[in-house]
Amino acid sequence: MSVAQKTIDPTKLAKLIETEEAEFNARHHGSRDMTERARTSLAGGVASSWQATDPHPIWLADGHGSNVVDVDGNEYVDFHNGYGAVAVGHAHPKIAETISDRIGRGSHFAQPTEDAVVVGEHLRERFGLPLWRYCNSGTEATMEAVRLMRAITGRDVIFKIEGSYHGHGDAVMVSVAPPADSIGDYENPVSVPQTIGLPDAVVELTRVVPFNDLDALERTLHRYQGRVAGMIVEPTMMNAGMIVPEEGYLGGVKELLHGAGALLAFDEVKTGATIAYGGATKRFGVTPDLLCLAKSTGGGLPCGAIGGTEEVMSWIADGRIDQVGTFNGNPLTMAAMRATLTEILTPDVYTEFDRLAEILREGCDAVIERTGIGGYTTVMSARGAVTYRAERVRNYRDYLEVSDELAYINWLVQFNRGVFMAPWGKSENWTLSVQHSEEDVRRYVDNFEFLGKAITA
Ligand SMILES: Cc1ncc(COP(=O)(O)O)c(C=O)c1O
């Protein structure tokens, strides 16, 4: 526990974890039974490793508006929102109507439909990059970005930020959440495979640099002079809580990369449709060479898109690079993206997200100040997180000092009082939807207030 968290009474905290875990377990018999049943057909009892969580995964039955209901009948305000993929909220009437209409006229052709053009025209205007292609997930989008950067520059080395996640492609599954004892010193960060099964040669080609440090990037570019194809950057780190870029950092990254003959790809899979109309690109005023989108742009359907400058996308347009996929531009996804982007996630929606975000920020920061538990709240429109470290986190190494225990107890307290949070404690942040209300966000603050009182001496 850091000095700033000295007001916490460890005995009270331990006792609270014990009672909240007991309550959590008592409320989820159905989920525990489902997990046991699933173990005989799904590896580890879940559909994706990041759906597994301690004490056990929660199995959901329904979602309506801002709420989800689990198989035990417990109802929650959803702050998880499918890892940030449903900023439209659940069962949005417009999405339901659009999908029903489209499915009645055919759900898949592997041929272009008009909606693909309407969405392309919209993305062009919204994110300021002229040409687009589709894929089916954030992972595919970042995989395309890496390939494009390599093909265009004729170089192999890729840079990424230490502690960032860009999907599960081999090239980017490096130094995603590496343990502190494996990362090497700050000046020479080690590229750590996130999973076994990555060829050493691939891991070697991905070099990591710390977020928010232009000098370190410059030094590393110099070290790999003439070998760097490009860098993939999540403009606000969203898989290490929420780490914001310092003033001038993103613009500086672009300048340094271009100076070294390398390209810049923004991974806006999480930020794109949630932190502003026009995503980080517009919020921070830096347009990359390549932009990856997925998650909330698709209104809850599997989706992905990659945009680029005329020069970059000409490599696809004239056939020098094949960018392909059976389900690319799938009619259902295109119809959902069209409705989501042009009719639901309209500019006014971000004003309302900002209003709700401010209630969360003010409320949580007031609790932190009153109790002295050490931390701060970061909000960006539909996104936000409480970080349990008194000093601002600038990069992954700072983030390692964030309290796991406090993130876990908040997760339990929120769950037991009707707020559904994403698994994996301190790494995640919340996502609001257009169907969230003031009452919904006040529930989070009230629960946080309870937590603050319950653990301080
Ligand atoms: C920043 C970022 N990029 C890429 C991805 C991968 O997206 P998907 O899970 O759709 O493959 C994720 C997923 O969480 C992400 O957070």
The ligand as a Gaussian input file, in Angstrom:
#p B3LYP/6-31G(d) Opt

LIG

0 1
 C       -7.085000      -0.891000     -27.904000
 C       -7.540000      -2.206000     -28.452000
 N       -7.131000      -2.592000     -29.665000
 C       -7.524000      -3.751000     -30.227000
 C       -8.353000      -4.599000     -29.527000
 C       -8.773000      -5.904000     -30.140000
 O      -10.106000      -5.844000     -30.515000
 P      -10.921000      -7.198000     -30.705000
 O      -11.100000      -7.785000     -29.357000
 O      -12.191000      -6.730000     -31.369000
 O      -10.115000      -8.070000     -31.599000
 C       -8.795000      -4.256000     -28.247000
 C       -9.683000      -5.141000     -27.485000
 O       -9.938000      -4.979000     -26.336000
 C       -8.374000      -3.027000     -27.696000
 O       -8.743000      -2.651000     -26.480000

